[in-house]
């Protein structure tokens, strides 16, 4: 699922522009019309975070009529300035044909740009595209690589999919213990599918392997997902 981000906490530290901070303040107060006007002034001056925020406001219909074409326009402006959030949103719009013609090759291009900047949502989405072979050669090794990157950022959907890859031996050796480990972590993050699947595979695991998977999950989280 797409998450439309307006990350107020980081806006004050990047691309400062006269009136930009006022736009943030207006948004926080719920004065979306004032906010969008201020963001537009900054966006027209080339401020990438303002362009991204403006895209988000058109995307959500905040302070204006919802307009996906304008959202796409401003996301693209920000994405071309290497704004990871905008790159993800632009890729999503290409992927789903929102505000533009559907183009999975361009979606992959922009997801990869954002993924390389450690955007977990983009990493997960890129994993999906390699997993399904959407306008690219199906590549389970690349899929598992990007799922793992997102999983290590505590992205529950990626943790769930990583468990699927291990249980089926897709892009890696089949490993029930590692599947159980990732489903343990995803379940702790509220993923009910992981909780259900974990219960199913436990019927085919020894109590020693279940205990091992649980310990691995605990250590993985404790190490902040390093060397899981």
Beta strands, then each sheet from edge to edge (+ up, - down):
end
